[in-house]
């Protein structure tokens, strides 16, 4: 996940207490895009949770082969239109194997969302614990955790995950192994946010008073720091989730993630690479679901982060007012320049290239204020002589 998301925590400035539930829902309801994204996310979660029930309604499962539903003469292309769509197979079947595509998609949602959920949970737990330890510990602890964080950030996550998965023991389920590796690598962003916020909060008077009263470090963290850290941590967490879905799909796409026959969206996209012309729905359905899921989670996460930030509305209103004032100023300046250019006489000072006749004036010159000059009369007799 990009380190640019560290701005979700607001940098090193104290975050302040999280808003109440009523204020949070009022801010969230004001953002219709976030509400729409939340509805999509809720629907996807329900599909993942109810995957066994949905496949039972269809009468299929994700692992059963149906060789009679594919054409062996063409290399395994599904028989029928739209990839073999029928009353018994709502979204068609998989090329070569004939496995039900709907069942594999809904079970793939359960696998992808489940791995991302547990990986995100582990990342947040490690990040909060190590961030608080760095902020409240002595200088040696702070420097040690900071150096470990810097080293972990410098490591390429995908390559490191590839190496760890290649040497991992086989007795661990691959989904659990993926969640563990992603969690042990991706905690650095949360740790940096918590450390920066906790250091700012630890300098406040009420925290210093609690320390002088003899409170333990754990009690100070639990009673004084964690309530104020809730908003930035939750805001960053909901932005971590879609990144972990992409990471799992990428590792499965590279062939080191979920092992067949367990379905996964990334694995299905990999298998569909050679069938995008003969059976395009086999590629478009998992890729489309992955895109919609990540987009919805990102939009919803941004809405939650903004609703949790008590300074978000004031910053947005201030930025909007400044933008409107700047636009009004630019329009007024452009209009003034247009009027000045249209009303100025051509002359040496204007760069027109030739001087105007003496006593002449521009017909477009505004005549407000002083009276316009009267042109000198021509001496026709003198000209005739």
C-alpha positions as CSV (number, residue, x, y, z in Angstrom):
1,X,0.0,0.0,0.0
2,X,1.3,3.4,-0.9
3,X,2.9,5.5,1.9
4,X,1.0,8.5,0.6
5,X,-1.9,7.2,2.6
6,X,-0.1,8.3,5.7
7,X,-1.8,11.6,5.2
8,X,-5.0,9.9,6.3
9,X,-3.8,10.3,9.9
10,X,-3.2,14.0,9.7
11,X,0.6,14.0,10.0
12,X,2.0,14.8,13.4
13,X,-0.7,17.1,14.6
14,X,-2.9,15.8,17.4
15,X,-6.0,14.2,16.0
16,X,-8.3,15.1,18.8
17,X,-11.2,13.0,20.1
18,X,-13.3,11.0,17.6
19,X,-16.7,12.6,16.9
20,X,-19.8,11.2,18.5
21,X,-22.0,8.6,16.7
22,X,-24.6,11.2,15.8
23,X,-22.0,13.6,14.3
24,X,-20.3,10.8,12.4
25,X,-23.5,9.6,10.8
26,X,-24.5,13.1,9.9
27,X,-21.2,13.7,8.1
28,X,-21.3,10.3,6.4
29,X,-24.9,10.7,5.2
30,X,-23.8,14.0,3.6
31,X,-21.6,12.1,1.2
32,X,-23.8,10.1,-1.1
33,X,-20.9,8.5,-2.9
34,X,-19.8,7.0,0.3
35,X,-23.3,5.7,1.1
36,X,-23.6,4.1,-2.3
37,X,-20.1,2.5,-1.9
38,X,-21.2,1.2,1.5
39,X,-24.2,-0.5,0.0
40,X,-22.0,-2.2,-2.6
41,X,-19.6,-3.3,0.1
42,X,-22.4,-4.7,2.3
43,X,-23.8,-6.6,-0.6
44,X,-20.4,-8.1,-1.4
45,X,-19.9,-9.1,2.3
46,X,-23.4,-10.8,2.3
47,X,-22.5,-12.7,-0.8
48,X,-19.3,-13.9,0.7
49,X,-20.9,-14.9,4.0
50,X,-23.9,-16.6,2.3
51,X,-21.8,-18.3,-0.4
52,X,-22.9,-21.9,0.7
53,X,-26.6,-20.9,0.7
54,X,-26.4,-19.1,-2.7
55,X,-24.6,-22.1,-4.4
56,X,-27.2,-24.5,-2.8
57,X,-30.0,-22.4,-4.4
58,X,-28.3,-22.8,-7.8
59,X,-27.6,-26.5,-7.1
60,X,-23.9,-26.3,-7.9
61,X,-20.6,-26.2,-6.1
62,X,-17.2,-24.6,-7.1
63,X,-15.2,-27.8,-7.5
64,X,-17.3,-30.3,-9.4
65,X,-16.2,-30.9,-13.0
66,X,-18.8,-31.0,-15.9
67,X,-16.9,-32.2,-18.9
68,X,-20.1,-32.6,-20.9
69,X,-20.7,-28.8,-20.8
70,X,-17.5,-28.0,-22.8
71,X,-16.6,-28.8,-26.4
72,X,-13.5,-31.0,-26.4
73,X,-13.2,-30.4,-30.2
74,X,-12.5,-26.7,-29.6
75,X,-10.2,-27.2,-26.7
76,X,-12.8,-26.9,-24.0
77,X,-14.9,-23.9,-25.0
78,X,-18.2,-23.9,-23.1
79,X,-21.2,-25.1,-25.1
80,X,-23.9,-22.5,-25.5
81,X,-24.1,-18.7,-25.6
82,X,-22.4,-16.4,-23.0
83,X,-20.1,-19.1,-21.7
84,X,-22.7,-21.7,-21.2
85,X,-25.3,-19.7,-19.3
86,X,-28.4,-21.9,-18.5
87,X,-31.0,-22.4,-15.8
88,X,-28.5,-24.7,-13.9
89,X,-25.5,-22.5,-14.4
90,X,-26.5,-18.8,-13.9
91,X,-23.2,-17.3,-15.1
92,X,-22.0,-20.1,-17.3
93,X,-19.2,-22.6,-16.8
94,X,-15.4,-22.5,-16.7
95,X,-13.6,-23.5,-19.9
96,X,-12.0,-26.9,-20.1
97,X,-13.3,-28.0,-16.7
98,X,-17.0,-27.1,-16.8
99,X,-17.0,-25.9,-13.2
100,X,-19.8,-23.6,-12.3
101,X,-18.7,-20.0,-12.7
102,X,-21.2,-18.4,-10.3
103,X,-20.2,-20.8,-7.5
104,X,-16.5,-20.1,-8.0
105,X,-17.1,-16.3,-8.0
106,X,-19.0,-16.2,-4.7
107,X,-16.6,-18.6,-3.0
108,X,-13.7,-16.5,-4.5
109,X,-15.3,-13.4,-2.8
110,X,-15.2,-15.3,0.5
111,X,-11.5,-16.2,0.0
112,X,-10.4,-12.7,-1.1
113,X,-12.4,-10.7,1.4
114,X,-11.5,-13.1,4.2
115,X,-7.7,-13.0,3.6
116,X,-7.8,-9.2,3.3
117,X,-9.8,-8.9,6.5
118,X,-7.4,-11.0,8.6
119,X,-4.3,-9.4,7.1
120,X,-5.7,-5.9,7.8
121,X,-6.6,-6.9,11.4
122,X,-3.0,-8.2,12.0
123,X,-1.5,-5.1,10.4
124,X,-3.5,-2.8,12.6
125,X,-2.7,-4.7,15.8
126,X,1.0,-4.8,15.1
127,X,1.0,-1.1,14.0
128,X,-0.8,0.2,17.0
129,X,1.3,-1.8,19.5
130,X,4.6,-0.9,17.9
131,X,3.6,2.7,17.4
132,X,2.6,3.2,21.0
133,X,5.8,1.4,22.1
134,X,7.9,3.7,20.0
135,X,6.1,6.8,21.2
136,X,6.0,6.0,24.9
137,X,9.2,4.0,25.3
138,X,12.7,5.3,25.9
139,X,15.0,6.6,23.1
140,X,16.5,3.2,22.5
141,X,13.2,1.5,21.9
142,X,12.0,4.4,19.7
143,X,15.1,4.2,17.5
144,X,15.0,0.4,17.3
145,X,11.3,0.3,16.2
146,X,11.9,3.2,13.8
147,X,14.9,1.4,12.1
148,X,12.9,-1.8,11.8
149,X,10.0,0.2,10.3
150,X,12.4,1.9,7.8
151,X,13.9,-1.5,6.7
152,X,10.4,-3.1,6.3
153,X,9.3,-0.2,4.2
154,X,12.4,-0.4,2.0
155,X,11.7,-4.1,1.2
156,X,9.6,-4.8,-1.9
157,X,6.5,-6.3,-0.5
158,X,5.5,-8.5,-3.5
159,X,9.0,-9.9,-4.0
160,X,9.4,-10.6,-0.3
161,X,6.0,-12.3,-0.2
162,X,7.0,-14.4,-3.2
163,X,10.2,-15.5,-1.4
164,X,8.4,-16.4,1.8
165,X,5.6,-18.3,0.1
166,X,8.1,-20.3,-1.9
167,X,9.8,-21.6,1.3
168,X,6.7,-21.8,3.5
169,X,5.8,-25.2,5.0
170,X,2.9,-27.1,3.3
171,X,1.0,-27.9,6.5
172,X,-0.3,-24.4,6.8
173,X,-3.4,-23.5,4.8
174,X,-2.4,-21.2,2.0
175,X,-5.1,-18.6,2.9
176,X,-3.8,-18.4,6.5
177,X,-0.2,-18.2,5.2
178,X,-1.1,-15.3,2.9
179,X,-2.8,-13.4,5.6
180,X,0.1,-13.9,8.0
181,X,2.7,-12.7,5.4
182,X,0.7,-9.7,4.4
183,X,0.1,-8.8,8.0
184,X,3.7,-9.1,9.0
185,X,4.9,-6.9,6.1
186,X,2.2,-4.2,5.9
187,X,2.0,-2.8,9.5
188,X,4.5,0.0,8.9
189,X,1.9,2.7,7.8
190,X,-0.2,2.2,10.9
191,X,2.8,2.2,13.1
192,X,4.0,5.6,11.7
193,X,0.6,7.2,12.1
194,X,0.2,6.0,15.7
195,X,3.8,7.0,16.7
196,X,3.4,10.5,15.3
197,X,0.0,11.1,16.8
198,X,0.9,9.5,20.2
199,X,4.0,11.7,20.5
200,X,2.0,14.8,19.9
201,X,-0.7,13.7,22.4
202,X,1.9,12.7,25.0
203,X,3.1,16.3,25.2
204,X,-0.4,17.6,26.2
205,X,-1.0,18.7,29.8
206,X,-3.5,16.0,30.8
207,X,-1.1,13.2,29.7
208,X,1.7,14.8,31.6
209,X,-0.5,15.1,34.7
210,X,-1.4,11.4,34.4
211,X,2.2,10.5,34.2
212,X,3.0,12.6,37.3
213,X,0.1,10.9,39.1
214,X,1.9,7.6,38.8
215,X,-0.2,6.0,36.1
216,X,1.5,3.1,34.2
217,X,2.4,3.4,30.6
218,X,-0.3,0.9,29.6
219,X,-3.0,2.9,31.6
220,X,-1.9,6.2,29.9
221,X,-2.1,4.6,26.5
222,X,-5.5,3.0,27.2
223,X,-7.2,5.9,28.9
224,X,-5.6,9.0,27.4
225,X,-4.2,8.1,24.0
226,X,-6.3,5.3,22.4
227,X,-9.6,7.3,22.4
228,X,-7.9,10.1,20.4
229,X,-6.1,7.7,18.1
230,X,-9.3,5.9,17.1
231,X,-10.2,8.3,14.3
232,X,-6.9,8.3,12.4
233,X,-6.4,4.5,12.9
234,X,-9.9,3.6,11.6
235,X,-9.5,6.1,8.7
236,X,-6.3,4.4,7.7
237,X,-7.6,0.9,8.2
238,X,-10.5,1.2,5.8
239,X,-8.0,2.4,3.2
240,X,-5.7,-0.6,3.9
241,X,-8.4,-3.1,3.1
242,X,-8.7,-2.6,-0.6
243,X,-4.9,-2.6,-0.9
244,X,-4.8,-6.0,0.7
245,X,-7.4,-7.4,-1.7
246,X,-5.2,-6.2,-4.6
247,X,-2.1,-7.8,-3.1
248,X,-3.9,-11.1,-2.6
249,X,-5.2,-11.0,-6.2
250,X,-1.8,-10.1,-7.5
251,X,0.0,-13.0,-5.7
252,X,-2.7,-15.4,-6.9
253,X,-2.3,-14.0,-10.4
254,X,1.5,-14.8,-10.2
255,X,0.7,-18.4,-9.1
256,X,2.0,-18.2,-5.5
257,X,-1.3,-17.3,-3.8
258,X,-4.3,-19.5,-3.5
259,X,-3.7,-23.0,-4.8
260,X,-6.4,-24.7,-7.0
261,X,-9.0,-26.0,-6.7
262,X,-9.8,-23.3,-4.0
263,X,-11.3,-20.4,-6.0
264,X,-9.8,-16.9,-5.9
265,X,-10.5,-13.9,-8.1
266,X,-6.8,-13.4,-8.9
267,X,-6.4,-17.1,-9.8
268,X,-9.5,-17.0,-12.1
269,X,-8.1,-14.0,-13.9
270,X,-4.8,-15.9,-14.4
271,X,-6.7,-18.9,-15.8
272,X,-8.8,-16.7,-18.1
273,X,-5.8,-15.1,-19.8
274,X,-5.9,-17.7,-22.6
275,X,-9.7,-17.7,-23.0
276,X,-10.5,-14.0,-23.3
277,X,-11.5,-14.4,-26.9
278,X,-13.3,-17.7,-26.8
279,X,-15.0,-17.1,-23.4
280,X,-14.8,-13.4,-22.5
281,X,-17.1,-13.7,-19.5
282,X,-14.6,-15.9,-17.8
283,X,-12.2,-13.0,-17.6
284,X,-14.6,-10.1,-17.4
285,X,-16.6,-11.4,-14.4
286,X,-13.8,-11.8,-11.9
287,X,-11.9,-8.7,-13.1
288,X,-15.1,-6.6,-12.9
289,X,-15.9,-7.9,-9.4
290,X,-12.3,-7.1,-8.3
291,X,-12.6,-3.6,-9.8
292,X,-16.0,-2.8,-8.2
293,X,-14.9,-4.2,-4.8
294,X,-11.7,-2.1,-4.6
295,X,-13.3,1.0,-5.9
296,X,-16.3,0.7,-3.5
297,X,-14.0,0.1,-0.5
298,X,-11.8,3.0,-1.4
299,X,-14.7,5.4,-1.8
300,X,-16.3,4.2,1.4
301,X,-13.0,4.3,3.3
302,X,-12.4,7.9,2.2
303,X,-15.9,8.9,3.3
304,X,-15.4,7.2,6.7
305,X,-12.0,8.9,7.1
306,X,-13.5,12.3,6.4
307,X,-16.5,11.8,8.7
308,X,-14.2,10.7,11.5
309,X,-11.9,13.7,11.1
310,X,-13.4,16.6,13.2
311,X,-11.4,19.1,11.1
312,X,-12.5,17.8,7.7
313,X,-15.6,19.9,7.3
314,X,-13.9,23.1,8.3
315,X,-11.0,22.4,6.0
316,X,-13.3,21.6,3.2
317,X,-15.4,24.8,3.7
318,X,-12.3,26.9,4.0
319,X,-10.8,25.4,0.9
320,X,-14.1,26.0,-1.0
321,X,-14.3,29.6,0.1
322,X,-10.7,30.2,-0.9
323,X,-11.2,28.6,-4.3
324,X,-14.3,30.7,-5.0
325,X,-12.6,33.9,-3.9
326,X,-9.6,33.1,-6.1
327,X,-11.9,32.4,-9.1
328,X,-13.8,35.7,-8.5
329,X,-10.5,37.6,-8.3
330,X,-9.2,36.1,-11.5
331,X,-12.4,36.9,-13.4
332,X,-12.4,40.5,-12.1
333,X,-8.7,40.9,-13.1
334,X,-9.4,39.5,-16.6
335,X,-12.3,41.9,-17.1
336,X,-10.3,44.9,-15.9
337,X,-7.4,44.0,-18.3
338,X,-9.9,43.6,-21.2
339,X,-11.3,47.1,-20.5
340,X,-7.9,48.7,-20.1
341,X,-6.7,47.1,-23.4
342,X,-9.8,48.2,-25.3
343,X,-9.7,51.8,-24.0
344,X,-6.0,52.7,-24.2
345,X,-4.9,54.8,-27.3
346,X,-2.3,53.3,-29.6
347,X,1.1,55.0,-29.1
348,X,4.8,54.5,-28.5
349,X,4.1,53.5,-24.9
350,X,1.6,50.8,-25.9
351,X,3.8,49.0,-28.3
352,X,1.5,49.6,-31.3
353,X,4.4,50.6,-33.5
354,X,3.2,54.1,-34.7
355,X,2.0,57.3,-32.9
356,X,-1.6,58.6,-33.2
357,X,-2.2,62.0,-34.8
358,X,-2.1,65.0,-32.5
359,X,-5.5,65.8,-31.0
360,X,-7.1,62.5,-32.0
361,X,-8.7,60.1,-29.6
362,X,-10.0,56.5,-29.7
363,X,-13.6,56.1,-30.4
364,X,-13.8,53.3,-27.8
365,X,-12.3,55.5,-25.0
366,X,-14.8,55.8,-22.1
367,X,-16.0,59.4,-21.6
368,X,-16.7,59.2,-17.9
369,X,-15.0,61.8,-15.7
370,X,-13.2,64.6,-17.5
371,X,-14.6,66.1,-20.7
372,X,-13.2,64.7,-23.9
373,X,-10.8,67.0,-25.8
374,X,-12.0,69.0,-28.8
375,X,-10.0,68.3,-32.0
376,X,-8.1,71.3,-33.5
377,X,-9.7,72.8,-36.6
378,X,-8.0,72.2,-40.0
379,X,-6.5,75.2,-41.8
380,X,-8.0,74.5,-45.2
381,X,-6.8,77.8,-46.6
382,X,-3.3,77.2,-45.5
383,X,-3.4,73.8,-47.1
384,X,-4.8,75.3,-50.3
385,X,-2.0,77.9,-50.4
